[in-house]
């Protein structure tokens, strides 16, 4: 991450859904760290982990074209998700960034913790 920014104001939604760099810029630090850790895991494991993410995180992944809901609209409350091929490209890039700058992952986590503390009103 080149410059710190507030995660309360996200950048505009990427115009091109399949631009890996823009998709990564839109993700919060905790989602970046999660997706980086899912690189090279079996697809069933990656899908299960993403399925367990909070709704807002799953919604962001859906907006970016990284995840798609499965099932009928009548099952909206119980629909499972599947990861798209684009999600695996994003995971590979995030993993490569983590390997190139191991301290950067710690920074992603630190930024996520700071954002959570601000949201909760604690310091």
N, CA, C and O atoms as a printed pandas DataFrame, in Angstrom:
     atom_number atom_name residue_name chain_id  residue_number  x_coord  y_coord  z_coord
0              1         N          UNK        A               1    0.851   -1.162    0.000
1              2        CA          UNK        A               1    0.000    0.000    0.000
2              3         C          UNK        A               1    0.893    1.219    0.000
3              4         O          UNK        A               1    1.755    1.366    0.867
4              5         N          UNK        A               2    0.700    2.066   -0.937
5              6        CA          UNK        A               2    1.591    3.193   -1.088
6              7         C          UNK        A               2    1.229    4.365   -0.206
7              8         O          UNK        A               2    2.124    5.057    0.277
8              9         N          UNK        A               3   -0.044    4.615    0.023
9             10        CA          UNK        A               3   -0.419    5.763    0.835
10            11         C          UNK        A               3   -1.588    5.399    1.734
11            12         O          UNK        A               3   -2.516    4.703    1.321
12            13         N          UNK        A               4   -1.527    5.882    2.974
13            14        CA          UNK        A               4   -2.640    5.581    3.870
14            15         C          UNK        A               4   -3.882    6.364    3.441
15            16         O          UNK        A               4   -3.782    7.479    2.930
16            17         N          UNK        A               5   -5.050    5.760    3.657
17            18        CA          UNK        A               5   -6.287    6.444    3.333
18            19         C          UNK        A               5   -7.366    5.986    4.284
19            20         O          UNK        A               5   -7.235    4.958    4.948
20            21         N          UNK        A               6   -8.406    6.738    4.342
21            22        CA          UNK        A               6   -9.519    6.397    5.202
22            23         C          UNK        A               6  -10.358    5.323    4.547
23            24         O          UNK        A               6  -10.712    5.446    3.374
24            25         N          UNK        A               7  -10.682    4.278    5.277
25            26        CA          UNK        A               7  -11.506    3.207    4.731
26            27         C          UNK        A               7  -12.980    3.519    4.900
27            28         O          UNK        A               7  -13.840    2.734    4.499
28            29         N          UNK        A               8  -13.277    4.697    5.512
29            30        CA          UNK        A               8  -14.666    5.102    5.629
30            31         C          UNK        A               8  -15.160    5.714    4.322
31            32         O          UNK        A               8  -16.359    5.710    4.044
32            33         N          UNK        A               9  -14.243    6.235    3.530
33            34        CA          UNK        A               9  -14.603    6.772    2.221
34            35         C          UNK        A               9  -13.851    5.986    1.174
35            36         O          UNK        A               9  -12.664    6.216    0.943
36            37         N          UNK        A              10  -14.533    5.071    0.549
37            38        CA          UNK        A              10  -13.911    4.227   -0.456
38            39         C          UNK        A              10  -13.856    4.964   -1.784
39            40         O          UNK        A              10  -14.657    5.862   -2.042
40            41         N          UNK        A              11  -12.912    4.578   -2.618
41            42        CA          UNK        A              11  -12.876    5.175   -3.950
42            43         C          UNK        A              11  -14.102    4.752   -4.752
43            44         O          UNK        A              11  -14.815    3.815   -4.391
44            45         N          UNK        A              12  -14.323    5.464   -5.841
45            46        CA          UNK        A              12  -15.446    5.115   -6.709
46            47         C          UNK        A              12  -15.283    3.680   -7.187
47            48         O          UNK        A              12  -14.169    3.175   -7.319
48            49         N          UNK        A              13  -16.388    3.049   -7.438
49            50        CA          UNK        A              13  -16.382    1.671   -7.920
50            51         C          UNK        A              13  -15.587    1.588   -9.214
51            52         O          UNK        A              13  -15.780    2.422  -10.099
52            53         N          UNK        A              14  -14.711    0.623   -9.349
53            54        CA          UNK        A              14  -13.939    0.506  -10.589
54            55         C          UNK        A              14  -14.855    0.395  -11.801
55            56         O          UNK        A              14  -15.838   -0.345  -11.792
56            57         N          UNK        A              15  -14.511    1.145  -12.844
57            58        CA          UNK        A              15  -15.319    1.136  -14.065
58            59         C          UNK        A              15  -15.197   -0.204  -14.777
59            60         O          UNK        A              15  -16.175   -0.719  -15.320
60            61         N          UNK        A              16  -14.006   -0.760  -14.772
61            62        CA          UNK        A              16  -13.765   -2.042  -15.423
62            63         C          UNK        A              16  -13.677   -3.094  -14.324
63            64         O          UNK        A              16  -12.755   -3.074  -13.508
64            65         N          UNK        A              17  -14.631   -4.003  -14.307
65            66        CA          UNK        A              17  -14.697   -4.984  -13.238
66            67         C          UNK        A              17  -13.542   -5.968  -13.245
67            68         O          UNK        A              17  -13.312   -6.648  -12.245
68            69         N          UNK        A              18  -12.815   -6.062  -14.341
69            70        CA          UNK        A              18  -11.767   -7.067  -14.410
70            71         C          UNK        A              18  -10.377   -6.447  -14.435
71            72         O          UNK        A              18   -9.459   -6.998  -15.042
72            73         N          UNK        A              19  -10.221   -5.306  -13.780
73            74        CA          UNK        A              19   -8.923   -4.688  -13.598
74            75         C          UNK        A              19   -8.478   -5.035  -12.175
75            76         O          UNK        A              19   -9.009   -4.503  -11.200
76            77         N          UNK        A              20   -7.516   -5.916  -12.073
77            78        CA          UNK        A              20   -7.087   -6.445  -10.778
78            79         C          UNK        A              20   -6.634   -5.331   -9.847
79            80         O          UNK        A              20   -7.025   -5.310   -8.680
80            81         N          UNK        A              21   -5.817   -4.405  -10.337
81            82        CA          UNK        A              21   -5.288   -3.329   -9.490
82            83         C          UNK        A              21   -6.413   -2.457   -8.937
83            84         O          UNK        A              21   -6.380   -2.079   -7.766
84            85         N          UNK        A              22   -7.402   -2.135   -9.759
85            86        CA          UNK        A              22   -8.516   -1.315   -9.287
86            87         C          UNK        A              22   -9.362   -2.073   -8.279
87            88         O          UNK        A              22   -9.822   -1.491   -7.296
88            89         N          UNK        A              23   -9.571   -3.345   -8.505
89            90        CA          UNK        A              23  -10.349   -4.148   -7.564
90            91         C          UNK        A              23   -9.642   -4.204   -6.210
91            92         O          UNK        A              23  -10.282   -4.093   -5.165
92            93         N          UNK        A              24   -8.338   -4.375   -6.235
93            94        CA          UNK        A              24   -7.575   -4.434   -4.987
94            95         C          UNK        A              24   -7.651   -3.106   -4.252
95            96         O          UNK        A              24   -7.760   -3.082   -3.026
96            97         N          UNK        A              25   -7.595   -2.012   -4.980
97            98        CA          UNK        A              25   -7.666   -0.683   -4.368
98            99         C          UNK        A              25   -9.001   -0.487   -3.643
99           100         O          UNK        A              25   -9.065    0.227   -2.642
100          101         N          UNK        A              26  -10.045   -1.106   -4.137
101          102        CA          UNK        A              26  -11.372   -0.973   -3.546
102          103         C          UNK        A              26  -11.524   -1.799   -2.267
103          104         O          UNK        A              26  -12.334   -1.459   -1.404
104          105         N          UNK        A              27  -10.753   -2.876   -2.139
105          106        CA          UNK        A              27  -10.873   -3.776   -0.994
106          107         C          UNK        A              27  -10.285   -3.164    0.268
107          108         O          UNK        A              27   -9.289   -2.441    0.216
108          109         N          UNK        A              28  -10.907   -3.458    1.397
109          110        CA          UNK        A              28  -10.374   -3.020    2.683
110          111         C          UNK        A              28   -9.136   -3.850    3.021
111          112         O          UNK        A              28   -8.953   -4.933    2.465
112          113         N          UNK        A              29   -8.291   -3.364    3.918
113          114        CA          UNK        A              29   -7.085   -4.117    4.274
114          115         C          UNK        A              29   -7.368   -5.517    4.799
115          116         O          UNK        A              29   -6.613   -6.445    4.509
116          117         N          UNK        A              30   -8.439   -5.685    5.564
117          118        CA          UNK        A              30   -8.725   -7.024    6.079
118          119         C          UNK        A              30   -9.152   -7.970    4.967
119          120         O          UNK        A              30   -8.800   -9.149    4.999
120          121         N          UNK        A              31   -9.903   -7.482    3.981
121          122        CA          UNK        A              31  -10.257   -8.329    2.843
122          123         C          UNK        A              31   -9.031   -8.644    1.999
123          124         O          UNK        A              31   -8.903   -9.753    1.480
124          125         N          UNK        A              32   -8.134   -7.682    1.858
125          126        CA          UNK        A              32   -6.900   -7.936    1.115
126          127         C          UNK        A              32   -6.099   -9.046    1.783
127          128         O          UNK        A              32   -5.622   -9.963    1.115
128          129         N          UNK        A              33   -5.952   -8.961    3.097
129          130        CA          UNK        A              33   -5.191   -9.984    3.818
130          131         C          UNK        A              33   -5.881  -11.348    3.737
131          132         O          UNK        A              33   -5.219  -12.373    3.571
132          133         N          UNK        A              34   -7.196  -11.358    3.852
133          134        CA          UNK        A              34   -7.940  -12.617    3.770
134          135         C          UNK        A              34   -7.773  -13.261    2.403
135          136         O          UNK        A              34   -7.474  -14.450    2.301
136          137         N          UNK        A              35   -7.968  -12.467    1.346
137          138        CA          UNK        A              35   -7.864  -13.015   -0.003
138          139         C          UNK        A              35   -6.429  -13.438   -0.331
139          140         O          UNK        A              35   -6.223  -14.433   -1.026
140          141         N          UNK        A              36   -5.444  -12.696    0.161
141          142        CA          UNK        A              36   -4.051  -13.096   -0.065
142          143         C          UNK        A              36   -3.784  -14.454    0.571
143          144         O          UNK        A              36   -3.082  -15.286   -0.004
144          145         N          UNK        A              37   -4.343  -14.677    1.754
145          146        CA          UNK        A              37   -4.154  -15.948    2.440
146          147         C          UNK        A              37   -4.878  -17.111    1.786
147          148         O          UNK        A              37   -4.539  -18.270    2.023
148          149         N          UNK        A              38   -5.869  -16.809    0.967
149          150        CA          UNK        A              38   -6.634  -17.877    0.311
150          151         C          UNK        A              38   -6.011  -18.338   -1.002
151          152         O          UNK        A              38   -6.459  -19.322   -1.590
152          153         N          UNK        A              39   -4.994  -17.641   -1.457
153          154        CA          UNK        A              39   -4.343  -18.049   -2.705
154          155         C          UNK        A              39   -3.769  -19.455   -2.547
155          156         O          UNK        A              39   -3.158  -19.764   -1.523
156          157         N          UNK        A              40   -3.956  -20.290   -3.533
157          158        CA          UNK        A              40   -3.476  -21.670   -3.575
158          159         C          UNK        A              40   -4.187  -22.609   -2.595
159          160         O          UNK        A              40   -3.738  -23.737   -2.393
160          161         N          UNK        A              41   -5.283  -22.161   -1.986
161          162        CA          UNK        A              41   -6.074  -23.095   -1.187
162          163         C          UNK        A              41   -7.041  -23.808   -2.131
163          164         O          UNK        A              41   -7.341  -23.288   -3.206
164          165         N          UNK        A              42   -7.521  -24.960   -1.759
165          166        CA          UNK        A              42   -8.515  -25.627   -2.608
166          167         C          UNK        A              42   -9.749  -24.727   -2.788
167          168         O          UNK        A              42  -10.139  -24.025   -1.854
168          169         N          UNK        A              43  -10.351  -24.741   -3.951
169          170        CA          UNK        A              43  -11.518  -23.884   -4.194
170          171         C          UNK        A              43  -12.623  -24.044   -3.152
171          172         O          UNK        A              43  -13.269  -23.060   -2.790
172          173         N          UNK        A              44  -12.849  -25.247   -2.671
173          174        CA          UNK        A              44  -13.895  -25.458   -1.666
174          175         C          UNK        A              44  -13.570  -24.722   -0.367
175          176         O          UNK        A              44  -14.463  -24.180    0.283
176          177         N          UNK        A              45  -12.296  -24.702    0.006
177          178        CA          UNK        A              45  -11.879  -24.004    1.219
178          179         C          UNK        A              45  -12.024  -22.498    1.032
179          180         O          UNK        A              45  -12.559  -21.810    1.902
180          181         N          UNK        A              46  -11.548  -21.985   -0.105
181          182        CA          UNK        A              46  -11.647  -20.549   -0.374
182          183         C          UNK        A              46  -13.103  -20.101   -0.372
183          184         O          UNK        A              46  -13.439  -19.061    0.195
184          185         N          UNK        A              47  -13.959  -20.886   -1.006
185          186        CA          UNK        A              47  -15.385  -20.545   -1.056
186          187         C          UNK        A              47  -16.002  -20.579    0.334
187          188         O          UNK        A              47  -16.796  -19.704    0.682
188          189         N          UNK        A              48  -15.647  -21.576    1.127
189          190        CA          UNK        A              48  -16.186  -21.679    2.484
190          191         C          UNK        A              48  -15.764  -20.484    3.334
191          192         O          UNK        A              48  -16.577  -19.939    4.080
192          193         N          UNK        A              49  -14.514  -20.077    3.228
193          194        CA          UNK        A              49  -14.031  -18.926    4.007
194          195         C          UNK        A              49  -14.780  -17.665    3.593
195          196         O          UNK        A              49  -15.227  -16.895    4.444
196          197         N          UNK        A              50  -14.915  -17.457    2.299
197          198        CA          UNK        A              50  -15.617  -16.262    1.815
198          199         C          UNK        A              50  -17.085  -16.308    2.232
199          200         O          UNK        A              50  -17.665  -15.274    2.562
200          201         N          UNK        A              51  -17.684  -17.484    2.220
201          202        CA          UNK        A              51  -19.081  -17.625    2.638
202          203         C          UNK        A              51  -19.262  -17.196    4.096
203          204         O          UNK        A              51  -20.330  -16.711    4.469
204          205         N          UNK        A              52  -18.239  -17.369    4.909
205          206        CA          UNK        A              52  -18.325  -17.038    6.336
206          207         C          UNK        A              52  -18.005  -15.580    6.640
207          208         O          UNK        A              52  -18.123  -15.150    7.788
208          209         N          UNK        A              53  -17.602  -14.815    5.632
209          210        CA          UNK        A              53  -17.315  -13.397    5.845
210          211         C          UNK        A              53  -18.602  -12.647    6.178
211          212         O          UNK        A              53  -19.692  -13.099    5.830
212          213         N          UNK        A              54  -18.478  -11.501    6.852
213          214        CA          UNK        A              54  -19.671  -10.693    7.128
214          215         C          UNK        A              54  -20.361  -10.276    5.825
215          216         O          UNK        A              54  -19.740  -10.228    4.763
216          217         N          UNK        A              55  -21.638   -9.981    5.931
217          218        CA          UNK        A              55  -22.432   -9.651    4.751
218          219         C          UNK        A              55  -21.816   -8.518    3.935
219          220         O          UNK        A              55  -21.755   -8.612    2.709
220          221         N          UNK        A              56  -21.364   -7.464    4.582
221          222        CA          UNK        A              56  -20.801   -6.320    3.859
222          223         C          UNK        A              56  -19.586   -6.703    3.034
223          224         O          UNK        A              56  -19.400   -6.204    1.924
224          225         N          UNK        A              57  -18.768   -7.576    3.567
225          226        CA          UNK        A              57  -17.589   -8.035    2.835
226          227         C          UNK        A              57  -17.999   -8.867    1.631
227          228         O          UNK        A              57  -17.451   -8.707    0.540
228          229         N          UNK        A              58  -18.960   -9.749    1.832
229          230        CA          UNK        A              58  -19.441  -10.557    0.708
230          231         C          UNK        A              58  -20.096   -9.685   -0.348
231          232         O          UNK        A              58  -19.945   -9.936   -1.543
232          233         N          UNK        A              59  -20.824   -8.658    0.086
233          234        CA          UNK        A              59  -21.468   -7.749   -0.863
234          235         C          UNK        A              59  -20.423   -7.002   -1.680
235          236         O          UNK        A              59  -20.588   -6.828   -2.887
236          237         N          UNK        A              60  -19.349   -6.559   -1.031
237          238        CA          UNK        A              60  -18.280   -5.868   -1.755
238          239         C          UNK        A              60  -17.641   -6.791   -2.785
239          240         O          UNK        A              60  -17.351   -6.373   -3.906
240          241         N          UNK        A              61  -17.425   -8.036   -2.407
241          242        CA          UNK        A              61  -16.855   -9.002   -3.358
242          243         C          UNK        A              61  -17.799   -9.231   -4.534
243          244         O          UNK        A              61  -17.354   -9.399   -5.669
244          245         N          UNK        A              62  -19.083   -9.239   -4.262
245          246        CA          UNK        A              62  -20.058   -9.394   -5.327
246          247         C          UNK        A              62  -20.076   -8.198   -6.263
247          248         O          UNK        A              62  -20.167   -8.362   -7.479
248          249         N          UNK        A              63  -19.989   -6.994   -5.707
249          250        CA          UNK        A              63  -19.976   -5.783   -6.520
250          251         C          UNK        A              63  -18.782   -5.750   -7.461
251          252         O          UNK        A              63  -18.867   -5.251   -8.583
252          253         N          UNK        A              64  -17.678   -6.287   -6.986
253          254        CA          UNK        A              64  -16.451   -6.281   -7.782
254          255         C          UNK        A              64  -16.389   -7.425   -8.786
255          256         O          UNK        A              64  -15.479   -7.477   -9.613
256          257         N          UNK        A              65  -17.331   -8.321   -8.720
257          258        CA          UNK        A              65  -17.318   -9.459   -9.634
258          259         C          UNK        A              65  -16.411  -10.577   -9.167
259          260         O          UNK        A              65  -16.016  -11.430   -9.962
260          261         N          UNK        A              66  -16.073  -10.585   -7.875
261          262        CA          UNK        A              66  -15.221  -11.634   -7.323
262          263         C          UNK        A              66  -16.039  -12.831   -6.839
263          264         O          UNK        A              66  -15.540  -13.955   -6.791
264          265         N          UNK        A              67  -17.285  -12.581   -6.485
265          266        CA          UNK        A              67  -18.151  -13.643   -5.986
266          267         C          UNK        A              67  -19.530  -13.470   -6.599
267          268         O          UNK        A              67  -19.965  -12.358   -6.899
268          269         N          UNK        A              68  -20.205  -14.597   -6.778
269          270        CA          UNK        A              68  -21.560  -14.583   -7.322
270          271         C          UNK        A              68  -22.451  -15.439   -6.436
271          272         O          UNK        A              68  -22.043  -16.494   -5.951
272          273         N          UNK        A              69  -23.683  -14.962   -6.235
273          274        CA          UNK        A              69  -24.647  -15.728   -5.456
274          275         C          UNK        A              69  -25.180  -16.885   -6.292
275          276         O          UNK        A              69  -25.419  -16.746   -7.491
276          277         N          UNK        A              70  -25.360  -18.016   -5.644
277          278        CA          UNK        A              70  -25.921  -19.198   -6.306
278          279         C          UNK        A              70  -27.314  -19.432   -5.742
279          280         O          UNK        A              70  -27.604  -19.050   -4.608
280          281         N          UNK        A              71  -28.143  -20.037   -6.507
281          282        CA          UNK        A              71  -29.482  -20.359   -6.038
282          283         C          UNK        A              71  -30.505  -19.411   -6.606
283          284         O          UNK        A              71  -30.180  -18.520   -7.391
284          285         N          UNK        A              72  -31.762  -19.611   -6.200
285          286        CA          UNK        A              72  -32.858  -18.814   -6.715
286          287         C          UNK        A              72  -33.078  -17.580   -5.863
287          288         O          UNK        A              72  -32.624  -17.511   -4.721
288          289         N          UNK        A              73  -33.777  -16.605   -6.425
289          290        CA          UNK        A              73  -34.083  -15.389   -5.678
290          291         C          UNK        A              73  -34.965  -15.671   -4.468
291          292         O          UNK        A              73  -34.915  -14.932   -3.484
292          293         N          UNK        A              74  -35.757  -16.709   -4.523
293          294        CA          UNK        A              74  -36.616  -17.043   -3.387
294          295         C          UNK        A              74  -35.800  -17.554   -2.199
295          296         O          UNK        A              74  -36.280  -17.547   -1.066
296          297         N          UNK        A              75  -34.580  -17.992   -2.457
297          298        CA          UNK        A              75  -33.688  -18.457   -1.397
298          299         C          UNK        A              75  -32.701  -17.377   -0.981
299          300         O          UNK        A              75  -31.618  -17.696   -0.490
300          301         N          UNK        A              76  -33.046  -16.114   -1.164
301          302        CA          UNK        A              76  -32.106  -15.013   -0.959
302          303         C          UNK        A              76  -31.419  -15.064    0.404
303          304         O          UNK        A              76  -30.240  -14.726    0.510
304          305         N          UNK        A              77  -32.121  -15.472    1.426
305          306        CA          UNK        A              77  -31.523  -15.517    2.756
306          307         C          UNK        A              77  -30.548  -16.656    2.952
307          308         O          UNK        A              77  -29.711  -16.603    3.854
308          309         N          UNK        A              78  -30.638  -17.701    2.116
309          310        CA          UNK        A              78  -29.816  -18.887    2.303
310          311         C          UNK        A              78  -28.940  -19.202    1.101
311          312         O          UNK        A              78  -28.404  -20.307    1.003
312          313         N          UNK        A              79  -28.786  -18.269    0.197
313          314        CA          UNK        A              79  -28.017  -18.551   -1.015
314          315         C          UNK        A              79  -26.532  -18.654   -0.700
315          316         O          UNK        A              79  -25.989  -17.879    0.087
316          317         N          UNK        A              80  -25.902  -19.609   -1.321
317          318        CA          UNK        A              80  -24.452  -19.738   -1.176
318          319         C          UNK        A              80  -23.789  -18.908   -2.265
319          320         O          UNK        A              80  -24.459  -18.391   -3.160
320          321         N          UNK        A              81  -22.496  -18.787   -2.186
321          322        CA          UNK        A              81  -21.770  -18.011   -3.181
322          323         C          UNK        A              81  -20.721  -18.887   -3.840
323          324         O          UNK        A              81  -20.349  -19.943   -3.328
324          325         N          UNK        A              82  -20.263  -18.429   -4.966
325          326        CA          UNK        A              82  -19.156  -19.079   -5.652
326          327         C          UNK        A              82  -18.170  -18.000   -6.065
327          328         O          UNK        A              82  -18.563  -16.879   -6.390
328          329         N          UNK        A              83  -16.905  -18.336   -6.052
329          330        CA          UNK        A              83  -15.875  -17.393   -6.464
330          331         C          UNK        A              83  -15.693  -17.453   -7.972
331          332         O          UNK        A              83  -15.760  -18.525   -8.573
332          333         N          UNK        A              84  -15.466  -16.309   -8.570
333          334        CA          UNK        A              84  -15.277  -16.224  -10.014
334          335         C          UNK        A              84  -13.800  -16.409  -10.356
335          336         O          UNK        A              84  -12.945  -16.298   -9.477
336          337         N          UNK        A              85  -13.492  -16.689  -11.616
337          338        CA          UNK        A              85  -12.079  -16.759  -12.026
338          339         C          UNK        A              85  -11.330  -15.455  -11.727
339          340         O          UNK        A              85  -10.136  -15.471  -11.425
340          341         N          UNK        A              86  -12.042  -14.328  -11.813
341          342        CA          UNK        A              86  -11.426  -13.037  -11.489
342          343         C          UNK        A              86  -10.984  -12.995  -10.026
343          344         O          UNK        A              86   -9.962  -12.389   -9.705
344          345         N          UNK        A              87  -11.745  -13.632   -9.141
345          346        CA          UNK        A              87  -11.373  -13.671   -7.726
346          347         C          UNK        A              87  -10.023  -14.354   -7.535
347          348         O          UNK        A              87   -9.207  -13.927   -6.719
348          349         N          UNK        A              88   -9.803  -15.416   -8.297
349          350        CA          UNK        A              88   -8.534  -16.131   -8.181
350          351         C          UNK        A              88   -7.367  -15.306   -8.728
351          352         O          UNK        A              88   -6.241  -15.435   -8.248
352          353         N          UNK        A              89   -7.627  -14.464   -9.724
353          354        CA          UNK        A              89   -6.589  -13.550  -10.221
354          355         C          UNK        A              89   -6.238  -12.522   -9.151
355          356         O          UNK        A              89   -5.066  -12.217   -8.931
356          357         N          UNK        A              90   -7.261  -11.994   -8.491
357          358        CA          UNK        A              90   -7.036  -11.016   -7.424
358          359         C          UNK        A              90   -6.278  -11.666   -6.268
359          360         O          UNK        A              90   -5.361  -11.060   -5.714
360          361         N          UNK        A              91   -6.652  -12.894   -5.898
361          362        CA          UNK        A              91   -5.949  -13.609   -4.827
362          363         C          UNK        A              91   -4.482  -13.814   -5.179
363          364         O          UNK        A              91   -3.608  -13.636   -4.330
364          365         N          UNK        A              92   -4.210  -14.184   -6.415
365          366        CA          UNK        A              92   -2.825  -14.405   -6.842
366          367         C          UNK        A              92   -2.022  -13.116   -6.754
367          368         O          UNK        A              92   -0.879  -13.135   -6.299
368          369         N          UNK        A              93   -2.596  -12.005   -7.179
369          370        CA          UNK        A              93   -1.894  -10.722   -7.110
370          371         C          UNK        A              93   -1.654  -10.308   -5.661
371          372         O          UNK        A              93   -0.560   -9.857   -5.320
372          373         N          UNK        A              94   -2.655  -10.456   -4.816
373          374        CA          UNK        A              94   -2.492  -10.104   -3.405
374          375         C          UNK        A              94   -1.452  -10.989   -2.736
375          376         O          UNK        A              94   -0.674  -10.512   -1.910
376          377         N          UNK        A              95   -1.428  -12.259   -3.079
377          378        CA          UNK        A              95   -0.423  -13.165   -2.532
378          379         C          UNK        A              95    0.974  -12.757   -2.984
379          380         O          UNK        A              95    1.915  -12.758   -2.190
380          381         N          UNK        A              96    1.104  -12.409   -4.259
381          382        CA          UNK        A              96    2.406  -11.965   -4.769
382          383         C          UNK        A              96    2.861  -10.698   -4.061
383          384         O          UNK        A              96    4.043  -10.547   -3.751
384          385         N          UNK        A              97    1.935   -9.795   -3.807
385          386        CA          UNK        A              97    2.282   -8.564   -3.076
386          387         C          UNK        A              97    2.713   -8.889   -1.646
387          388         O          UNK        A              97    3.650   -8.286   -1.122
388          389         N          UNK        A              98    2.027   -9.841   -1.021
389          390        CA          UNK        A              98    2.369  -10.223    0.351
390          391         C          UNK        A              98    3.755  -10.852    0.417
391          392         O          UNK        A              98    4.504  -10.608    1.363
392          393         N          UNK        A              99    4.101  -11.669   -0.590
393          394        CA          UNK        A              99    5.418  -12.299   -0.626
394          395         C          UNK        A              99    6.497  -11.242   -0.873
395          396         O          UNK        A              99    7.572  -11.291   -0.275
396          397         N          UNK        A             100    6.202  -10.297   -1.751
397          398        CA          UNK        A             100    7.176   -9.250   -2.074
398          399         C          UNK        A             100    7.391   -8.293   -0.906
399          400         O          UNK        A             100    8.489   -7.763   -0.737
400          401         N          UNK        A             101    6.361   -8.067   -0.102
401          402        CA          UNK        A             101    6.454   -7.136    1.021
402          403         C          UNK        A             101    5.743   -7.739    2.227
403          404         O          UNK        A             101    4.608   -7.366    2.526
404          405         N          UNK        A             102    6.410   -8.684    2.936
405          406        CA          UNK        A             102    5.745   -9.342    4.064
406          407         C          UNK        A             102    5.262   -8.361    5.131
407          408         O          UNK        A             102    4.243   -8.608    5.778
408          409         N          UNK        A             103    5.971   -7.262    5.322
409          410        CA          UNK        A             103    5.538   -6.257    6.293
410          411         C          UNK        A             103    4.269   -5.552    5.867
411          412         O          UNK        A             103    3.550   -4.997    6.698
412          413         N          UNK        A             104    3.989   -5.572    4.574
413          414        CA          UNK        A             104    2.781   -4.934    4.065
414          415         C          UNK        A             104    1.523   -5.602    4.568
415          416         O          UNK        A             104    0.517   -4.930    4.799
416          417         N          UNK        A             105    1.558   -6.915    4.744
417          418        CA          UNK        A             105    0.397   -7.630    5.268
418          419         C          UNK        A             105    0.138   -7.181    6.699
419          420         O          UNK        A             105   -1.013   -7.006    7.098
420          421         N          UNK        A             106    1.198   -6.994    7.467
421          422        CA          UNK        A             106    1.027   -6.482    8.823
422          423         C          UNK        A             106    0.397   -5.096    8.789
423          424         O          UNK        A             106   -0.421   -4.761    9.646
424          425         N          UNK        A             107    0.776   -4.294    7.802
425          426        CA          UNK        A             107    0.200   -2.956    7.655
426          427         C          UNK        A             107   -1.275   -3.050    7.295
427          428         O          UNK        A             107   -2.082   -2.272    7.803
428          429         N          UNK        A             108   -1.641   -3.996    6.423
429          430        CA          UNK        A             108   -3.062   -4.182    6.082
430          431         C          UNK        A             108   -3.847   -4.494    7.354
431          432         O          UNK        A             108   -4.919   -3.939    7.592
432          433         N          UNK        A             109   -3.290   -5.392    8.164
433          434        CA          UNK        A             109   -3.973   -5.796    9.397
434          435         C          UNK        A             109   -4.066   -4.628   10.367
435          436         O          UNK        A             109   -5.101   -4.425   11.001
436          437         N          UNK        A             110   -2.978   -3.853   10.486
437          438        CA          UNK        A             110   -2.986   -2.694   11.382
438          439         C          UNK        A             110   -4.040   -1.685   10.952
439          440         O          UNK        A             110   -4.765   -1.153   11.792
440          441         N          UNK        A             111   -4.134   -1.418    9.661
441          442        CA          UNK        A             111   -5.132   -0.477    9.165
442          443         C          UNK        A             111   -6.544   -0.990    9.411
443          444         O          UNK        A             111   -7.436   -0.211    9.747
444          445         N          UNK        A             112   -6.751   -2.276    9.248
445          446        CA          UNK        A             112   -8.071   -2.853    9.500
446          447         C          UNK        A             112   -8.435   -2.725   10.977
447          448         O          UNK        A             112   -9.582   -2.429   11.310
448          449         N          UNK        A             113   -7.459   -2.947   11.867
449          450        CA          UNK        A             113   -7.723   -2.828   13.299
450          451         C          UNK        A             113   -8.020   -1.381   13.678
451          452         O          UNK        A             113   -8.900   -1.129   14.501
452          453         N          UNK        A             114   -7.303   -0.430   13.090
453          454        CA          UNK        A             114   -7.574    0.984   13.348
454          455         C          UNK        A             114   -8.967    1.377   12.887
455          456         O          UNK        A             114   -9.685    2.084   13.593
456          457         N          UNK        A             115   -9.349    0.914   11.696
457          458        CA          UNK        A             115  -10.681    1.212   11.176
458          459         C          UNK        A             115  -11.755    0.613   12.075
459          460         O          UNK        A             115  -12.770    1.259   12.336
460          461         N          UNK        A             116  -11.550   -0.606   12.551
461          462        CA          UNK        A             116  -12.521   -1.254   13.427
462          463         C          UNK        A             116  -12.612   -0.517   14.753
463          464         O          UNK        A             116  -13.700   -0.368   15.308
464          465         N          UNK        A             117  -11.472   -0.052   15.266
465          466        CA          UNK        A             117  -11.490    0.681   16.537
466          467         C          UNK        A             117  -12.247    1.999   16.394
467          468         O          UNK        A             117  -12.983    2.396   17.297
468          469         N          UNK        A             118  -12.066    2.677   15.257
469          470        CA          UNK        A             118  -12.800    3.924   15.029
470          471         C          UNK        A             118  -14.289    3.656   14.916
471          472         O          UNK        A             118  -15.105    4.417   15.435
472          473         N          UNK        A             119  -14.639    2.582   14.243
473          474        CA          UNK        A             119  -16.051    2.238   14.054
474          475         C          UNK        A             119  -16.686    1.919   15.401
475          476         O          UNK        A             119  -17.831    2.296   15.650
476          477         N          UNK        A             120  -15.949    1.224   16.278
477          478        CA          UNK        A             120  -16.479    0.850   17.586
478          479         C          UNK        A             120  -16.423    2.000   18.597
479          480         O          UNK        A             120  -17.025    1.929   19.668
480          481         N          UNK        A             121  -15.698    3.049   18.242
481          482        CA          UNK        A             121  -15.573    4.188   19.127
482          483         C          UNK        A             121  -14.487    4.031   20.172
483          484         O          UNK        A             121  -14.370    4.866   21.070
484          485         N          UNK        A             122  -13.688    2.976   20.072
485          486        CA          UNK        A             122  -12.601    2.774   21.022
486          487         C          UNK        A             122  -11.276    3.122   20.364
487          488         O          UNK        A             122  -11.199    3.243   19.141
488          489         N          UNK        A             123  -10.263    3.277   21.146
489          490        CA          UNK        A             123   -8.914    3.570   20.635
490          491         C          UNK        A             123   -7.935    2.567   21.060
491          492         O          UNK        A             123   -6.758    2.668   20.715
